[in-house]
Every structure is written in C-alpha cells, then in structure tokens.
Amino acid sequence: MENMKTTFLFSLGVTYCLPFLSVAQERPNVIIILADDIGYGDLSCNGEPTIHTPNVDRVAAEGIRFTDAHAVAATSTPSRYSLLTGQYAWRRKDTGIATGDAGMVIRPDQQTIASQFRQAGYTTGAVGKWHLGLGLTAGSQDWNGYITPGPSDIGFEYSYIMAATGDRVPCVYVENQRVVNQDPRDPIAVSYVQPFPGELLGKDHPELLTVVKPSHGHDQAIVNGISRIGYMKGGTQALWIDEHIADSITAKAVQFIHEHKEEPFFLYFATNDIHVPRVPHPRFRGMTSMGVRGDAIIEFDWSVGQILEALDVNGLTENTLIIITSDNGPVVDDGYADSAVELLGKHRPWGPFRGGKYSIFKAGTRVPFILRYPAQVQPAISGALVSHIDLFASLSQLIQQPVPREAAPDSQDHLATFFGTDPSGRAYVIEQAGTLSVYDGTWKYIEPGEGEPYNPLTDTETGVSPEPQLYHIKQDRGEQENLADIYPEKVRELKELLEKEWEK
C-alpha cells in the first residue's frame, strides 16, 4: 500500500494546529524554516514597506500569520535549544552562545522534535546553521573523521550543517557528521584558546581582509578574506565560500524533499543569510538600497521560494505544513563594517518594538511566525500569543506521538491555536536575554538583573536594569513607560509566576 503523507513547513512567522489525523488522512510532512536574526519588521508581510519578500508573503497569504509570536531567547544557541527540546534554556547553565568547538548542547539522551518524528516513522533531516555544538565536550571533536555525538544522536537521520555559525570557525560543512571535502593530508585543527603558530590573524593583517573587515571583535582566523572568531588551521579544500552558503544549504534541503517525497518527512531548515558576516551571492547584490543586509533578506526569501517550488513540483503543497520563523530579533552592526547601519534608511528591522537581538525588550524575541497547511488550515491573521517552546508538544500531538514523561517539560500543546481554531493561545510566555521576563499578552514584567543597560558595540538597549520593570504592552508596545511603581500588585503577581517556573 502506498505510504500516505503530508508535508509541514515551518518558516518565519506562522504556525498551525491540526486535529487528530484519521486513518484515511495522509500523514503530513513538516518543514520548519528557521531564519537567523530576521526581525519582525524585516518582512513585507508584516507591513514593512521598505522591503519586498514575495515568497514569504505567499506563505503568509496562504496560511496564518501570527502577530504576537515569540522565540524563547534573544540569541541563537538558547533559542534553538529551546525550540528543539521544549525545555527553557535558562534551566541549564551551559546553553549560552556556543563556541565553534563546543560539545553538543542537546545531550544524546534528550528527546527532541526530531526524535519524536523519527519514532513516529518519519524520515528526518537537519540542513543549514547548527550552532548547537558537536562532539562530547568542548574541543573533543575529530574534525578529520567521524564526529560523535552529533545530529543523528538526537533524532536527525540526515544532516548537512554548518559546524557552528558563519562568524565562527571551523568554516566547513558537516554532512552526516563528517566534514565535507576534507583532505586527510591537510588535517583541520580548531582552538578557542590560542592561535596556531604561523596562521595569520585578522587583527594583525587587515590587508588580507578583502571581503569585509570587522567593526568589533571577529579579528582572529582569516577564511576567504574574512576574519572570524576562533583559531583554525588546515582543511583548505573543505572551507566554504561565504557567498555560496545559501545556494549550498538550499540545494541540500530541496534534494531532501525530492528524495523523500514518497514517505513522510520532517525537515529542519535553518538558514544563515542575515547573520554576519553578510556575504550574499552576487546575483542578489544591489537588489535593495540597504546594502548587504537588505540583499541577504532577499536571498533568504529566494531560499523560501526554492522550498515552495520543490513542494509544488512534487505535489506536496496541500499536505505540507510550513512554519517560517526566526531564532531571535534583528541586529544591524554585529561585528563587521558592512555599511548596514549607514544604509538602513527608513527600514525598521525591529518593527514597532524596542530593542533587538541580545535585548530583553520586545524586539529581542518577538519574531515573525507564519504557518501554512492548505489541507487543514484556512488563511488568517492571528493575534494569539504563541511561543517556539510549544512546537514540541503541538507537533507531537499532530503526529500522535506521545511525549515521554521527562521530555519537553516546558512545552504545551497549542495545536489548535497554531491551526487557527483556538484564539486564546498561551497564558504567558517567558523570555531570556541577560535576565528573564514574563508577558501575558497585556502586561510584561522584566525581573531585575545585573549588566549594562546599553551595548555600544551593537547599539542595542539590553533592557537589563537593577530595578523591576513593568510595561502595559497593549497601550505601550514600545515599552517606554515603566509602571512598576504604579502597579506593585501586578509586579508581585508576575514575579511570583516567574518564581514558580524556577521551582519546577
């Protein structure tokens, strides 16, 4: 009997919840498209007039666009950890921004969204940016052999990933836990402690930085005319070319769809484009007036279009669930002198919100979220409060895969909200960036924290303050008026809620 299937696509900005599948229904494929550093205001479907993202707009027009969706953290590693595991990253002390030689942040004994799909009989794949560590411990990876543990140990049958992130070494692709095109005669070595003798560094040789120069930090190993974070030697044949990253990972994602069109699959496709260093392919250069950051957004939209085309060609569109979202909010200058600040013009990556990446203010974690599933979900715009943390439980419900007792402790089943049939959404979301905040759809409380309120390097208000903060978001979405002294009972209520979460 032919295996029935449906495809789910998760990408920037939308999520839908499906009812239980009947015996007669096809099993859906699921695709999560996770953008990197794209803000709520970086997509035209969210009302930004300075950019045009037609492929993302198509998904929004054919699905549900959520206007109050949240990542769990305002930086990459903890956000991705929480999305995949259904556990708040702040419950562990080792989930901060990972170095390029970090050990696996998600432990092999942890259940993930991928392992849920795998146990339900799906083929699973991870393509693109990883930034969740590889190997058992920091610095223990065998970059010249089989790297273990890796994605296969947490549910991904196939993987084609960037070892860490674009601005960190090693600058290589890892396919099924082996570095692609690695020559054993030119072994790779990586260090985040000290440089290798004879290897030139960006801080000492700015004349070698022919693609882009750093504005702050990012001045260590030089790869393809760009200096990075960390030290590396060897692996010359395996090094990626930055302007080809989007082409490479998108091709692998499309290939995964083609190869598994006859069986149910789950694809986690994490793009890299908007993250620094921003080096879009030449065919996208000059497509916006905002320089490389704007052009990288167009490149991301192209990748979304390639995924949509693969679904259309293979007859998978109707029975595919697509989610498009971002790992955290936007940042303009994140360490490279790429003129993104000077060319920003009237564009507002953060939309109407305050802050951005690294910030506990709204723009740090309020992200695009779009869900399309033509077979089950009617097009709509939803103001329901939703969070990445609930994808684990909600998708498990979709595929009728029980969640193990110790797994995904913070994830709730809100499939009906994701599918647009229940407008209530979450009672509250908890977010992380230097401190914690809790937001119930009306009020937002930020607990006191230590640290500077402003980061001059990235021109970001961190939102961290030694005093409690309370904002009435429905009246003050820009978080300009701290009402903590005026409404102490609301402060106490939300503070106690956070304390109860800590005690779980």
LUMTI-635892 format. One line per 4 residues: number of its first residue (from 1); their letters; for each residue x, y, z of C-alpha. Coordinates in nm, 3 decimals, always signed. Layout:
N
NUM	A	X:Y:Z ~ ...;
This chain:
504
1	MENM	+0.000:+0.000:+0.000 ~ +0.140:+0.341:-0.095 ~ +0.263:+0.532:+0.207 ~ +0.042:+0.836:+0.268;
5	KTTF	+0.200:+1.161:+0.369 ~ +0.158:+1.531:+0.433 ~ +0.425:+1.798:+0.441 ~ +0.461:+2.059:+0.713;
9	LFSL	+0.679:+2.359:+0.653 ~ +0.791:+2.572:+0.948 ~ +0.930:+2.907:+0.848 ~ +0.944:+3.267:+0.970;
13	GVTY	+0.624:+3.379:+1.126 ~ +0.339:+3.125:+1.126 ~ +0.226:+2.805:+1.297 ~ -0.093:+2.596:+1.268;
17	CLPF	-0.252:+2.326:+1.481 ~ -0.421:+2.024:+1.329 ~ -0.681:+1.790:+1.477 ~ -0.605:+1.424:+1.522;
21	LSVA	-0.545:+1.254:+1.190 ~ -0.799:+0.997:+1.089 ~ -0.697:+0.667:+0.936 ~ -0.797:+0.800:+0.595;
25	QERP	-0.585:+1.114:+0.616 ~ -0.238:+1.138:+0.473 ~ +0.041:+1.184:+0.722 ~ +0.173:+1.538:+0.690;
29	NVII	+0.530:+1.631:+0.616 ~ +0.661:+1.909:+0.836 ~ +0.920:+2.171:+0.745 ~ +1.050:+2.430:+0.988;
33	ILAD	+1.231:+2.715:+0.816 ~ +1.427:+2.894:+1.085 ~ +1.579:+3.222:+0.973 ~ +1.875:+3.377:+1.151;
37	DIGY	+1.850:+3.728:+1.300 ~ +1.547:+3.830:+1.095 ~ +1.333:+4.080:+1.281 ~ +0.958:+4.124:+1.286;
41	GDLS	+0.997:+4.427:+1.059 ~ +1.225:+4.257:+0.805 ~ +0.936:+4.101:+0.612 ~ +0.692:+4.284:+0.390;
45	CNGE	+0.401:+4.063:+0.503 ~ +0.438:+4.223:+0.848 ~ +0.374:+4.564:+0.700 ~ +0.728:+4.686:+0.632;
49	PTIH	+0.714:+4.898:+0.311 ~ +1.091:+4.920:+0.256 ~ +1.141:+4.551:+0.166 ~ +0.965:+4.303:-0.062;
53	TPNV	+0.972:+3.933:+0.031 ~ +0.727:+3.775:-0.217 ~ +0.787:+3.410:-0.131 ~ +0.740:+3.462:+0.241;
57	DRVA	+0.439:+3.678:+0.156 ~ +0.292:+3.389:-0.042 ~ +0.317:+3.161:+0.260 ~ +0.155:+3.430:+0.475;
61	AEGI	-0.129:+3.481:+0.227 ~ -0.196:+3.107:+0.209 ~ -0.155:+3.041:+0.580 ~ -0.173:+3.202:+0.922;
65	RFTD	+0.044:+3.498:+1.007 ~ +0.093:+3.538:+1.381 ~ +0.148:+3.889:+1.512 ~ +0.233:+3.800:+1.874;
69	AHAV	+0.483:+3.513:+1.835 ~ +0.793:+3.472:+2.046 ~ +1.128:+3.299:+2.045 ~ +1.242:+3.182:+2.386;
73	AATS	+1.572:+3.374:+2.388 ~ +1.722:+3.674:+2.212 ~ +2.031:+3.486:+2.095 ~ +2.088:+3.184:+1.874;
77	TPSR	+2.200:+2.885:+2.080 ~ +1.949:+2.908:+2.368 ~ +1.667:+2.989:+2.126 ~ +1.740:+2.685:+1.907;
81	YSLL	+1.792:+2.462:+2.207 ~ +1.452:+2.554:+2.348 ~ +1.271:+2.514:+2.015 ~ +1.408:+2.165:+1.955;
85	TGQY	+1.382:+2.030:+2.311 ~ +1.074:+2.200:+2.457 ~ +1.281:+2.300:+2.760 ~ +1.366:+2.657:+2.858;
89	AWRR	+1.738:+2.706:+2.802 ~ +1.769:+2.907:+3.124 ~ +1.705:+2.590:+3.322 ~ +2.062:+2.492:+3.235;
93	KDTG	+2.380:+2.695:+3.274 ~ +2.552:+2.555:+2.964 ~ +2.319:+2.681:+2.691 ~ +2.477:+3.019:+2.619;
97	IATG	+2.609:+3.124:+2.278 ~ +2.818:+2.825:+2.173 ~ +3.176:+2.846:+2.053 ~ +3.261:+2.671:+1.728;
101	DAGM	+3.421:+2.382:+1.916 ~ +3.150:+2.345:+2.183 ~ +3.032:+2.000:+2.278 ~ +2.674:+1.901:+2.200;
105	VIRP	+2.444:+2.135:+2.388 ~ +2.149:+1.899:+2.339 ~ +2.252:+1.579:+2.511 ~ +2.214:+1.247:+2.330;
109	DQQT	+1.974:+1.123:+2.598 ~ +1.735:+1.417:+2.543 ~ +1.422:+1.382:+2.336 ~ +1.385:+1.638:+2.056;
113	IASQ	+1.123:+1.728:+1.799 ~ +1.332:+1.528:+1.551 ~ +1.338:+1.215:+1.764 ~ +0.961:+1.243:+1.811;
117	FRQA	+0.915:+1.242:+1.433 ~ +1.170:+0.966:+1.389 ~ +0.990:+0.741:+1.636 ~ +0.664:+0.814:+1.455;
121	GYTT	+0.812:+0.670:+1.134 ~ +0.921:+0.991:+0.965 ~ +1.246:+1.048:+0.778 ~ +1.417:+1.340:+0.947;
125	GAVG	+1.673:+1.592:+0.826 ~ +1.863:+1.895:+0.952 ~ +2.011:+2.134:+0.697 ~ +2.189:+2.466:+0.747;
129	KWHL	+2.311:+2.654:+1.051 ~ +2.357:+2.437:+1.360 ~ +2.523:+2.631:+1.645 ~ +2.432:+2.365:+1.900;
133	GLGL	+2.773:+2.205:+1.939 ~ +2.918:+1.877:+1.818 ~ +3.110:+1.606:+1.998 ~ +3.106:+1.509:+2.361;
137	TAGS	+3.289:+1.805:+2.514 ~ +3.444:+2.132:+2.403 ~ +3.747:+2.077:+2.180 ~ +3.700:+1.700:+2.162;
141	QDWN	+3.578:+1.680:+1.801 ~ +3.763:+1.476:+1.541 ~ +3.724:+1.721:+1.251 ~ +3.913:+1.476:+1.029;
145	GYIT	+3.696:+1.173:+1.098 ~ +3.353:+1.084:+1.230 ~ +3.224:+1.348:+1.474 ~ +3.019:+1.198:+1.753;
149	PGPS	+2.784:+1.264:+1.917 ~ +2.604:+1.465:+1.650 ~ +2.262:+1.525:+1.494 ~ +2.198:+1.153:+1.444;
153	DIGF	+2.209:+1.109:+1.821 ~ +1.917:+1.348:+1.873 ~ +1.684:+1.224:+1.600 ~ +1.815:+1.355:+1.268;
157	EYSY	+1.864:+1.069:+1.023 ~ +2.029:+1.303:+0.772 ~ +2.226:+1.622:+0.836 ~ +2.412:+1.878:+0.627;
161	IMAA	+2.510:+2.157:+0.861 ~ +2.746:+2.443:+0.920 ~ +2.963:+2.331:+1.208 ~ +2.871:+2.634:+1.417;
165	TGDR	+2.777:+2.970:+1.265 ~ +2.904:+3.198:+0.992 ~ +3.137:+3.410:+1.203 ~ +3.296:+3.122:+1.394;
169	VPCV	+3.549:+2.860:+1.288 ~ +3.560:+2.591:+1.166 ~ +3.416:+2.728:+0.839 ~ +3.318:+2.389:+0.697;
173	YVEN	+3.007:+2.189:+0.617 ~ +2.949:+1.867:+0.808 ~ +2.740:+1.604:+0.631 ~ +2.625:+1.309:+0.836;
177	QRVV	+2.891:+1.401:+1.093 ~ +3.190:+1.412:+0.857 ~ +3.348:+1.729:+0.721 ~ +3.265:+1.764:+0.352;
181	NQDP	+3.564:+1.752:+0.109 ~ +3.815:+1.710:+0.390 ~ +4.162:+1.606:+0.269 ~ +4.337:+1.385:+0.527;
185	RDPI	+4.669:+1.528:+0.410 ~ +4.557:+1.871:+0.533 ~ +4.411:+1.799:+0.877 ~ +4.184:+2.050:+1.048;
189	AVSY	+4.268:+2.186:+1.390 ~ +4.046:+2.427:+1.585 ~ +4.109:+2.621:+1.904 ~ +3.923:+2.884:+2.101;
193	VQPF	+4.212:+2.923:+2.345 ~ +4.522:+3.019:+2.148 ~ +4.627:+3.074:+1.785 ~ +4.826:+2.825:+1.585;
197	PGEL	+5.188:+2.920:+1.507 ~ +5.222:+3.060:+1.157 ~ +4.849:+3.117:+1.100 ~ +4.774:+3.479:+1.014;
201	LGKD	+4.510:+3.667:+1.213 ~ +4.276:+3.947:+1.111 ~ +4.390:+4.177:+1.391 ~ +4.747:+4.165:+1.262;
205	HPEL	+4.683:+4.158:+0.888 ~ +4.390:+4.384:+0.795 ~ +4.526:+4.399:+0.439 ~ +4.417:+4.035:+0.394;
209	LTVV	+4.054:+4.113:+0.479 ~ +3.943:+4.163:+0.121 ~ +3.571:+4.083:+0.160 ~ +3.469:+4.265:+0.479;
213	KPSH	+3.655:+4.397:+0.782 ~ +3.544:+4.371:+1.145 ~ +3.388:+4.664:+1.326 ~ +3.448:+4.499:+1.663;
217	GHDQ	+3.585:+4.158:+1.757 ~ +3.585:+3.899:+1.478 ~ +3.958:+3.953:+1.424 ~ +4.109:+3.608:+1.458;
221	AIVN	+4.135:+3.331:+1.193 ~ +4.107:+3.452:+0.832 ~ +3.890:+3.247:+0.597 ~ +3.804:+3.367:+0.245;
225	GISR	+3.913:+3.724:+0.313 ~ +3.705:+3.750:+0.633 ~ +3.837:+3.727:+0.988 ~ +3.634:+3.519:+1.233;
229	IGYM	+3.601:+3.425:+1.597 ~ +3.836:+3.143:+1.694 ~ +4.153:+2.991:+1.552 ~ +4.178:+2.731:+1.276;
233	KGGT	+4.435:+2.571:+1.052 ~ +4.412:+2.312:+0.773 ~ +4.108:+2.195:+0.582 ~ +4.176:+2.425:+0.286;
237	QALW	+3.976:+2.212:+0.043 ~ +3.681:+2.189:+0.283 ~ +3.636:+2.559:+0.356 ~ +3.307:+2.709:+0.249;
241	IDEH	+3.281:+3.015:+0.027 ~ +3.052:+3.258:+0.206 ~ +2.861:+3.382:-0.098 ~ +2.771:+3.023:-0.184;
245	IADS	+2.634:+2.920:+0.158 ~ +2.269:+2.989:+0.073 ~ +2.297:+2.801:-0.257 ~ +2.463:+2.504:-0.089;
249	ITAK	+2.226:+2.453:+0.202 ~ +1.916:+2.532:-0.004 ~ +2.017:+2.274:-0.264 ~ +2.056:+2.013:+0.009;
253	AVQF	+1.715:+2.098:+0.156 ~ +1.550:+2.074:-0.186 ~ +1.729:+1.746:-0.254 ~ +1.598:+1.609:+0.076;
257	IHEH	+1.242:+1.690:-0.032 ~ +1.286:+1.529:-0.374 ~ +1.444:+1.214:-0.230 ~ +1.177:+1.162:+0.035;
261	KEEP	+0.864:+1.270:-0.148 ~ +0.718:+0.918:-0.123 ~ +0.746:+0.897:+0.256 ~ +0.659:+1.126:+0.545;
265	FFLY	+0.945:+1.357:+0.640 ~ +1.041:+1.625:+0.889 ~ +1.290:+1.886:+0.772 ~ +1.457:+2.144:+0.995;
269	FATN	+1.599:+2.402:+0.754 ~ +1.799:+2.673:+0.932 ~ +1.924:+2.948:+0.704 ~ +2.228:+3.168:+0.763;
273	DIHV	+2.180:+3.471:+0.535 ~ +2.114:+3.763:+0.768 ~ +2.371:+3.664:+1.029 ~ +2.713:+3.821:+1.000;
277	PRVP	+2.931:+3.812:+0.802 ~ +2.673:+3.906:+0.541 ~ +2.800:+3.798:+0.201 ~ +2.502:+3.739:-0.029;
281	HPRF	+2.562:+3.580:-0.366 ~ +2.648:+3.832:-0.640 ~ +2.311:+3.775:-0.809 ~ +2.142:+3.931:-0.505;
285	RGMT	+2.382:+4.222:-0.461 ~ +2.222:+4.558:-0.519 ~ +1.866:+4.426:-0.508 ~ +1.785:+4.662:-0.221;
289	SMGV	+1.904:+5.007:-0.120 ~ +2.011:+4.872:+0.220 ~ +2.336:+4.709:+0.115 ~ +2.430:+4.354:+0.209;
293	RGDA	+2.185:+4.319:+0.498 ~ +1.889:+4.404:+0.278 ~ +2.024:+4.189:-0.005 ~ +2.064:+3.898:+0.238;
297	IIEF	+1.695:+3.925:+0.327 ~ +1.613:+3.889:-0.044 ~ +1.845:+3.588:-0.058 ~ +1.658:+3.432:+0.233;
301	DWSV	+1.329:+3.490:+0.054 ~ +1.476:+3.315:-0.253 ~ +1.558:+3.010:-0.038 ~ +1.198:+3.002:+0.082;
305	GQIL	+1.087:+3.015:-0.282 ~ +1.306:+2.717:-0.370 ~ +1.143:+2.513:-0.095 ~ +0.797:+2.614:-0.214;
309	EALD	+0.884:+2.520:-0.571 ~ +1.009:+2.177:-0.461 ~ +0.679:+2.116:-0.285 ~ +0.478:+2.236:-0.583;
313	VNGL	+0.672:+2.022:-0.832 ~ +0.633:+1.711:-0.620 ~ +0.262:+1.762:-0.549 ~ +0.325:+1.810:-0.177;
317	TENT	+0.192:+2.161:-0.128 ~ -0.156:+2.076:+0.003 ~ -0.041:+1.826:+0.258 ~ +0.266:+2.012:+0.380;
321	LIII	+0.285:+2.217:+0.695 ~ +0.529:+2.506:+0.663 ~ +0.646:+2.718:+0.950 ~ +0.864:+3.024:+0.885;
325	TSDN	+1.013:+3.195:+1.187 ~ +1.336:+3.343:+1.323 ~ +1.565:+3.241:+1.608 ~ +1.568:+3.590:+1.759;
329	GPVV	+1.530:+3.956:+1.676 ~ +1.745:+4.170:+1.446 ~ +2.082:+4.337:+1.486 ~ +2.235:+4.580:+1.237;
333	DDGY	+2.603:+4.611:+1.336 ~ +2.700:+4.274:+1.479 ~ +3.075:+4.295:+1.435 ~ +3.152:+4.369:+1.069;
337	ADSA	+3.189:+4.702:+0.888 ~ +2.938:+4.620:+0.614 ~ +2.761:+4.961:+0.600 ~ +2.437:+4.805:+0.729;
341	VELL	+2.390:+5.095:+0.973 ~ +2.469:+5.366:+0.722 ~ +2.239:+5.219:+0.456 ~ +1.946:+5.129:+0.681;
345	GKHR	+1.748:+5.434:+0.574 ~ +1.383:+5.419:+0.677 ~ +1.386:+5.042:+0.721 ~ +1.298:+4.925:+1.073;
349	PWGP	+1.408:+4.562:+1.125 ~ +1.255:+4.560:+1.475 ~ +0.918:+4.684:+1.352 ~ +0.726:+4.889:+1.611;
353	FRGG	+0.908:+4.730:+1.905 ~ +1.201:+4.829:+2.126 ~ +1.537:+4.653:+2.141 ~ +1.667:+4.376:+1.916;
357	KYSI	+1.898:+4.078:+1.930 ~ +2.060:+4.049:+2.277 ~ +1.775:+4.253:+2.433 ~ +1.506:+4.157:+2.684;
361	FKAG	+1.286:+4.427:+2.530 ~ +1.022:+4.309:+2.284 ~ +1.221:+4.317:+1.960 ~ +1.470:+4.067:+2.100;
365	TRVP	+1.224:+3.780:+2.098 ~ +0.910:+3.892:+1.915 ~ +0.968:+3.723:+1.583 ~ +0.792:+3.659:+1.253;
369	FILR	+0.588:+3.340:+1.262 ~ +0.391:+3.206:+0.966 ~ +0.225:+2.869:+0.928 ~ +0.080:+2.725:+0.609;
373	YPAQ	-0.102:+2.393:+0.575 ~ -0.352:+2.419:+0.288 ~ -0.513:+2.081:+0.354 ~ -0.619:+2.182:+0.704;
377	VQPA	-0.566:+2.549:+0.781 ~ -0.758:+2.847:+0.650 ~ -0.569:+3.171:+0.574 ~ -0.589:+3.421:+0.858;
381	ISGA	-0.405:+3.670:+1.073 ~ -0.385:+3.568:+1.437 ~ -0.309:+3.781:+1.740 ~ -0.288:+3.476:+1.966;
385	LVSH	+0.011:+3.458:+2.199 ~ +0.238:+3.175:+2.080 ~ +0.592:+3.060:+2.153 ~ +0.857:+2.837:+1.994;
389	IDLF	+0.863:+2.639:+2.318 ~ +0.528:+2.481:+2.228 ~ +0.624:+2.339:+1.889 ~ +0.748:+2.018:+2.052;
393	ASLS	+0.419:+1.927:+2.223 ~ +0.199:+2.065:+1.946 ~ +0.374:+1.877:+1.667 ~ +0.380:+1.563:+1.877;
397	QLIQ	+0.004:+1.596:+1.906 ~ -0.021:+1.643:+1.531 ~ +0.157:+1.315:+1.456 ~ +0.001:+1.141:+1.759;
401	QPVP	+0.339:+1.065:+1.912 ~ +0.328:+1.052:+2.293 ~ +0.572:+1.280:+2.473 ~ +0.790:+1.085:+2.718;
405	REAA	+0.737:+1.184:+3.081 ~ +1.076:+1.354:+3.125 ~ +1.082:+1.520:+2.783 ~ +0.988:+1.877:+2.686;
409	PDSQ	+0.895:+1.987:+3.040 ~ +0.801:+2.340:+2.934 ~ +0.619:+2.265:+2.608 ~ +0.239:+2.283:+2.590;
413	DHLA	+0.004:+2.151:+2.327 ~ -0.138:+2.451:+2.145 ~ -0.203:+2.282:+1.813 ~ -0.550:+2.433:+1.790;
417	TFFG	-0.403:+2.781:+1.825 ~ -0.139:+2.711:+1.562 ~ -0.416:+2.591:+1.332 ~ -0.628:+2.898:+1.394;
421	TDPS	-0.922:+2.723:+1.564 ~ -0.847:+2.843:+1.919 ~ -0.770:+3.214:+1.952 ~ -0.673:+3.200:+2.318;
425	GRAY	-0.309:+3.095:+2.282 ~ -0.069:+3.077:+2.572 ~ -0.147:+3.228:+2.911 ~ +0.203:+3.378:+2.919;
429	VIEQ	+0.549:+3.347:+2.764 ~ +0.886:+3.359:+2.937 ~ +1.183:+3.508:+2.757 ~ +1.557:+3.527:+2.820;
433	AGTL	+1.825:+3.788:+2.746 ~ +2.057:+3.881:+3.032 ~ +1.760:+3.836:+3.264 ~ +1.410:+3.690:+3.237;
437	SVYD	+1.077:+3.845:+3.150 ~ +0.720:+3.720:+3.159 ~ +0.450:+3.851:+2.926 ~ +0.081:+3.761:+2.944;
441	GTWK	-0.041:+3.935:+2.631 ~ -0.115:+4.258:+2.816 ~ +0.146:+4.309:+3.085 ~ +0.520:+4.243:+3.066;
445	YIEP	+0.741:+4.214:+3.372 ~ +1.121:+4.219:+3.348 ~ +1.296:+4.097:+3.658 ~ +1.594:+4.295:+3.790;
449	GEGE	+1.929:+4.186:+3.656 ~ +2.297:+4.269:+3.653 ~ +2.467:+4.411:+3.348 ~ +2.484:+4.720:+3.135;
453	PYNP	+2.156:+4.866:+3.003 ~ +2.317:+4.952:+2.670 ~ +2.567:+4.772:+2.447 ~ +2.752:+5.038:+2.243;
457	LTDT	+2.915:+4.779:+2.016 ~ +2.584:+4.663:+1.870 ~ +2.393:+4.984:+1.953 ~ +2.141:+4.775:+2.147;
461	ETGV	+1.940:+4.854:+2.457 ~ +1.975:+4.535:+2.657 ~ +1.678:+4.618:+2.879 ~ +1.867:+4.494:+3.186;
465	SPEP	+1.814:+4.709:+3.495 ~ +1.869:+4.665:+3.870 ~ +1.508:+4.778:+3.916 ~ +1.193:+4.580:+3.830;
469	QLYH	+1.021:+4.686:+3.509 ~ +0.653:+4.660:+3.418 ~ +0.501:+4.762:+3.086 ~ +0.142:+4.766:+2.964;
473	IKQD	+0.213:+4.631:+2.617 ~ -0.134:+4.682:+2.474 ~ -0.106:+5.053:+2.544 ~ +0.272:+5.085:+2.522;
477	RGEQ	+0.415:+4.833:+2.276 ~ +0.736:+5.035:+2.260 ~ +0.798:+4.969:+2.632 ~ +0.864:+5.333:+2.710;
481	ENLA	+0.683:+5.382:+3.044 ~ +0.789:+5.167:+3.338 ~ +0.479:+5.123:+3.557 ~ +0.635:+4.906:+3.827;
485	DIYP	+0.594:+5.171:+4.100 ~ +0.235:+5.240:+4.000 ~ +0.115:+4.878:+3.989 ~ +0.309:+4.691:+4.261;
489	EKVR	+0.042:+4.420:+4.285 ~ +0.087:+4.332:+3.916 ~ +0.463:+4.325:+3.968 ~ +0.420:+4.089:+4.262;
493	ELKE	+0.182:+3.866:+4.063 ~ +0.417:+3.826:+3.766 ~ +0.722:+3.794:+3.987 ~ +0.559:+3.506:+4.175;
497	LLEK	+0.471:+3.344:+3.843 ~ +0.838:+3.353:+3.741 ~ +0.943:+3.214:+4.078 ~ +0.704:+2.922:+4.037;
501	EWEK	+0.857:+2.848:+3.696 ~ +1.204:+2.849:+3.851 ~ +1.091:+2.595:+4.108 ~ +0.965:+2.343:+3.851;
